[in-house]
Amino acid sequence: MRTRATEMFGIELPIFAFSHCRDVVAAVSRAGGMGVLGALYFTPEELERELTWIDAHTGGRPYGVDVVMPAAYTGADLGAADGDGLRERLAAFIPDGHRHFVDELLARHGVPELTHDDTAHLLLGWTDATARPQVEVALGHPIGLLANALGAPPADVVERAHASGVPVAGIAGSVRHARKQREVGVDVIVAQGTEAGGHTGDVATMVLVPEIADAVAPAPVLAAGGIGRGRQMAAGMALGAEGVWTGSVWLATEEADTPPAALAQILAATSRDTVRSRSMTGKPARMLRNDWTEAWEGEDSPGPLPMPLQFMLIADALRRVGRVGHPTLTPSPVGQIVGGLNRVKPVSQVVYELMAEFGDTLERLNAATADDRTGRQIGESAGESAGRQGAG
Amino acid sequence: MRTRATEMFGIELPIFAFSHCRDVVAAVSRAGGMGVLGALYFTPEELERELTWIDAHTGGRPYGVDVVMPAAYTGADLGAADGDGLRERLAAFIPDGHRHFVDELLARHGVPELTHDDTAHLLLGWTDATARPQVEVALGHPIGLLANALGAPPADVVERAHASGVPVAGIAGSVRHARKQREVGVDVIVAQGTEAGGHTGDVATMVLVPEIADAVAPAPVLAAGGIGRGRQMAAGMALGAEGVWTGSVWLATEEADTPPAALAQILAATSRDTVRSRSMTGKPARMLRNDWTEAWEGEDSPGPLPMPLQFMLIADALRRVGRVGHPTLTPSPVGQIVGGLNRVKPVSQVVYELMAEFGDTLERLNAATADDRTGRQIGESAGESAGRQGAG
């Protein structure tokens, strides 16, 4: 296939695959798409190790890295680097009542306490200060794309990437966000609809992609949200995108490191079993509806804290729950396509099926219009017909 | 164009247009699509008059009628026909606190009280008992389609329609609802995503259409929700639909009887200005976010009543507000495509633009795959490529 996205990134298929798992990233890039590693959960040292591994397993094919530099978050004005005690200063904003709520929730579900203090990753890459070292690590590798979520990245980060010859993608859930990203030099807009997993807005992909594509033209747009099979890929591109940005579909692949308890929930869920919740990070993110999300919606919930405090608050809880693998007390980000994820497949098969169904879809649309000489003439015929009868 | 939907209904273009306005219905049918009149707000006598007018203005082209026979509503067990005092018996379920809330809300916004008792349409067609006479009126006309919203219609109503040679369409927001409708004999499923205006579920069109199309195959599916332009029509059909079901886009046409105050709000709104609210009918419906919807979300809101009590509760309020044309105190059902409705156009132009952009979209997708001999081969190539490298 050839679109402006395949040409810009030198890839065969306009399929971008977001994953926190290096095996998925490498496998998608090898299959002709572009894997994009989510850096969020890695320290700079860990990220260095993951990217070195990916370099050795993509056969020179392009891959990308995704960081999170929220345009707005609590503590953004503190201006402290990660080493300057930013964690401790932010932690002071977390009310005791919130800590008690989480502790009681886990106790009610019989989740054992931690036996030793183990809070090294408390803040993760949720802030400018913690994400910048990840960007530096990423630009030290032959990456083909730097992506950023949750708002326009700092202009100097975009400049750093461009100076290294790396295009920058920004994920946007509204026209306003897309325009802001273009203003700081972002090259590609990922227009992500509300049906997507993880952080997402409230406008659906069907509506969002055309309006963002028009607003940022001629910049290329990728369609995200609700895309896990070929018909959805064709729909996303019909809406005006030059390619598709996918995520949830890779959670149910053989290469993914999705924890068994989470995978079982994903395979069993229907498209109606997700909810947009602030309970993981403080910003609305789509995830499976379960005991965790319900507890935060309950009457005795103190309500989620703003980013990055909410994730700091729940970091220990996540570690405690993770150790026992409690199936319904873990935030499990996934999009509405979860209803179609019923079987674990190799990454190469997912890519094959995406493209085969895309091809079938295009054949079906062409067959429907085979009697009309060109698509343009369909419209002219309709216009004339309406005009004739309006005048008659 | 030729799809199973155009063949089933004998129409030129697979565009179904829901509207409460007879002029829109007739204009769409004349332009080659199929107008579908929403019967809800009409008494049987009024509906008779509207359909007689449409018969005289479609030049023999097919049109449809849409009724609302909710599968579940308060009072369904009363079993009373409309004339047996059903209204009065239902009205007894409305708490005084709810009436006071509405009265105080209107007073706060300076809306004058009604000067005389004028509650003739209090119940409307929201129940089996009030919708059946509408069905009888509709089947007395040469309609090409009977559509039903809010769940599976009674099986005997489907049989009545079939005996008259009229196919039945059912609007579904989930696979479960679609299957139930097929069980009672519904012929065509309208898979309506959450981005649609009016009553709607929470699954987006991108996800809902393919899963319903697979679940009810070989029954034809129409895509609804988020469809107001040609790219969206192409996307809906790419998802597996045989045509598209549209609604909001016709509100901003010259033929529509949209009240001026409501039209001004629609033309000004962005795609982020809608909300799913129970404040109009008791079931979630997408409408513009305004003083009305915000009041029902507020801390002193008593919460919406179940269908049909909520609409009975607010019927007088709607009439009061309607008389003064209060721009932000009227529930205004519309989908997320409202952001793209910025100018009033003739119906024929909307149809022309839908088809012209559909044609352009198909040309663009074909150009992207021009280097691949057939769509199928794209997939095979990707599969082989992935296979080779997985083995290498």
Chai-1 contact restraints between the chains, C-beta under 6 A:
chainA,res_idxA,chainB,res_idxB,connection_type,confidence,min_distance_angstrom,max_distance_angstrom,comment,restraint_id
A,M1,B,A368,contact,1.0,0.0,6.0,A-B,restraint_1
A,M1,B,T369,contact,1.0,0.0,6.0,A-B,restraint_2
A,R2,B,A368,contact,1.0,0.0,6.0,A-B,restraint_3
A,R2,B,D371,contact,1.0,0.0,6.0,A-B,restraint_4
A,T3,B,A368,contact,1.0,0.0,6.0,A-B,restraint_5
A,R30,B,Q389,contact,1.0,0.0,6.0,A-B,restraint_6
A,A31,B,A386,contact,1.0,0.0,6.0,A-B,restraint_7
A,G32,B,A382,contact,1.0,0.0,6.0,A-B,restraint_8
A,G32,B,S385,contact,1.0,0.0,6.0,A-B,restraint_9
A,E195,B,A204,contact,1.0,0.0,6.0,A-B,restraint_10
A,E195,B,M206,contact,1.0,0.0,6.0,A-B,restraint_11
A,E195,B,V207,contact,1.0,0.0,6.0,A-B,restraint_12
A,V203,B,S271,contact,1.0,0.0,6.0,A-B,restraint_13
A,V203,B,R272,contact,1.0,0.0,6.0,A-B,restraint_14
A,V203,B,Q336,contact,1.0,0.0,6.0,A-B,restraint_15
A,A204,B,E195,contact,1.0,0.0,6.0,A-B,restraint_16
A,A204,B,A204,contact,1.0,0.0,6.0,A-B,restraint_17
A,A204,B,G226,contact,1.0,0.0,6.0,A-B,restraint_18
A,A204,B,Q336,contact,1.0,0.0,6.0,A-B,restraint_19
A,T205,B,M206,contact,1.0,0.0,6.0,A-B,restraint_20
A,M206,B,E195,contact,1.0,0.0,6.0,A-B,restraint_21
A,M206,B,T205,contact,1.0,0.0,6.0,A-B,restraint_22
A,M206,B,G226,contact,1.0,0.0,6.0,A-B,restraint_23
A,M206,B,Q232,contact,1.0,0.0,6.0,A-B,restraint_24
A,V207,B,E195,contact,1.0,0.0,6.0,A-B,restraint_25
A,V207,B,G226,contact,1.0,0.0,6.0,A-B,restraint_26
A,V207,B,S271,contact,1.0,0.0,6.0,A-B,restraint_27
A,V207,B,Q336,contact,1.0,0.0,6.0,A-B,restraint_28
A,V207,B,I337,contact,1.0,0.0,6.0,A-B,restraint_29
A,P210,B,R231,contact,1.0,0.0,6.0,A-B,restraint_30
A,E211,B,G339,contact,1.0,0.0,6.0,A-B,restraint_31
A,G226,B,A204,contact,1.0,0.0,6.0,A-B,restraint_32
A,G226,B,M206,contact,1.0,0.0,6.0,A-B,restraint_33
A,G226,B,V207,contact,1.0,0.0,6.0,A-B,restraint_34
A,R231,B,P210,contact,1.0,0.0,6.0,A-B,restraint_35
A,R231,B,A238,contact,1.0,0.0,6.0,A-B,restraint_36
A,R231,B,L239,contact,1.0,0.0,6.0,A-B,restraint_37
A,R231,B,G240,contact,1.0,0.0,6.0,A-B,restraint_38
A,Q232,B,M206,contact,1.0,0.0,6.0,A-B,restraint_39
A,A234,B,A238,contact,1.0,0.0,6.0,A-B,restraint_40
A,A235,B,A235,contact,1.0,0.0,6.0,A-B,restraint_41
A,A235,B,A238,contact,1.0,0.0,6.0,A-B,restraint_42
A,A235,B,L239,contact,1.0,0.0,6.0,A-B,restraint_43
A,A238,B,R231,contact,1.0,0.0,6.0,A-B,restraint_44
A,A238,B,A234,contact,1.0,0.0,6.0,A-B,restraint_45
A,A238,B,A235,contact,1.0,0.0,6.0,A-B,restraint_46
A,A238,B,A238,contact,1.0,0.0,6.0,A-B,restraint_47
A,A238,B,T361,contact,1.0,0.0,6.0,A-B,restraint_48
A,L239,B,R231,contact,1.0,0.0,6.0,A-B,restraint_49
A,L239,B,A235,contact,1.0,0.0,6.0,A-B,restraint_50
A,G240,B,R231,contact,1.0,0.0,6.0,A-B,restraint_51
A,S271,B,V203,contact,1.0,0.0,6.0,A-B,restraint_52
A,S271,B,V207,contact,1.0,0.0,6.0,A-B,restraint_53
A,R272,B,V203,contact,1.0,0.0,6.0,A-B,restraint_54
A,Q336,B,V203,contact,1.0,0.0,6.0,A-B,restraint_55
A,Q336,B,A204,contact,1.0,0.0,6.0,A-B,restraint_56
A,Q336,B,V207,contact,1.0,0.0,6.0,A-B,restraint_57
A,I337,B,V207,contact,1.0,0.0,6.0,A-B,restraint_58
A,S348,B,A386,contact,1.0,0.0,6.0,A-B,restraint_59
A,S348,B,G390,contact,1.0,0.0,6.0,A-B,restraint_60
A,V351,B,A382,contact,1.0,0.0,6.0,A-B,restraint_61
A,V351,B,A386,contact,1.0,0.0,6.0,A-B,restraint_62
A,Y352,B,G379,contact,1.0,0.0,6.0,A-B,restraint_63
A,Y352,B,A382,contact,1.0,0.0,6.0,A-B,restraint_64
A,Y352,B,G383,contact,1.0,0.0,6.0,A-B,restraint_65
A,M355,B,I378,contact,1.0,0.0,6.0,A-B,restraint_66
A,M355,B,G379,contact,1.0,0.0,6.0,A-B,restraint_67
A,M355,B,A382,contact,1.0,0.0,6.0,A-B,restraint_68
A,A356,B,G379,contact,1.0,0.0,6.0,A-B,restraint_69
A,G359,B,G375,contact,1.0,0.0,6.0,A-B,restraint_70
A,G359,B,R376,contact,1.0,0.0,6.0,A-B,restraint_71
A,G359,B,I378,contact,1.0,0.0,6.0,A-B,restraint_72
A,G359,B,G379,contact,1.0,0.0,6.0,A-B,restraint_73
A,T361,B,A238,contact,1.0,0.0,6.0,A-B,restraint_74
A,L362,B,L365,contact,1.0,0.0,6.0,A-B,restraint_75
A,L362,B,G375,contact,1.0,0.0,6.0,A-B,restraint_76
A,E363,B,G375,contact,1.0,0.0,6.0,A-B,restraint_77
A,L365,B,L362,contact,1.0,0.0,6.0,A-B,restraint_78
A,A368,B,M1,contact,1.0,0.0,6.0,A-B,restraint_79
A,A368,B,R2,contact,1.0,0.0,6.0,A-B,restraint_80
A,A368,B,T3,contact,1.0,0.0,6.0,A-B,restraint_81
A,T369,B,M1,contact,1.0,0.0,6.0,A-B,restraint_82
A,D371,B,R2,contact,1.0,0.0,6.0,A-B,restraint_83
A,G375,B,G359,contact,1.0,0.0,6.0,A-B,restraint_84
A,G375,B,L362,contact,1.0,0.0,6.0,A-B,restraint_85
A,G375,B,E363,contact,1.0,0.0,6.0,A-B,restraint_86
A,R376,B,G359,contact,1.0,0.0,6.0,A-B,restraint_87
A,I378,B,M355,contact,1.0,0.0,6.0,A-B,restraint_88
A,I378,B,G359,contact,1.0,0.0,6.0,A-B,restraint_89
A,G379,B,Y352,contact,1.0,0.0,6.0,A-B,restraint_90
A,G379,B,M355,contact,1.0,0.0,6.0,A-B,restraint_91
A,G379,B,A356,contact,1.0,0.0,6.0,A-B,restraint_92
A,G379,B,G359,contact,1.0,0.0,6.0,A-B,restraint_93
A,A382,B,G32,contact,1.0,0.0,6.0,A-B,restraint_94
A,A382,B,V351,contact,1.0,0.0,6.0,A-B,restraint_95
A,A382,B,Y352,contact,1.0,0.0,6.0,A-B,restraint_96
A,A382,B,M355,contact,1.0,0.0,6.0,A-B,restraint_97
A,G383,B,Y352,contact,1.0,0.0,6.0,A-B,restraint_98
A,S385,B,G32,contact,1.0,0.0,6.0,A-B,restraint_99
A,A386,B,A31,contact,1.0,0.0,6.0,A-B,restraint_100
A,A386,B,S348,contact,1.0,0.0,6.0,A-B,restraint_101
A,A386,B,V351,contact,1.0,0.0,6.0,A-B,restraint_102
A,Q389,B,R30,contact,1.0,0.0,6.0,A-B,restraint_103
A,G390,B,S348,contact,1.0,0.0,6.0,A-B,restraint_104
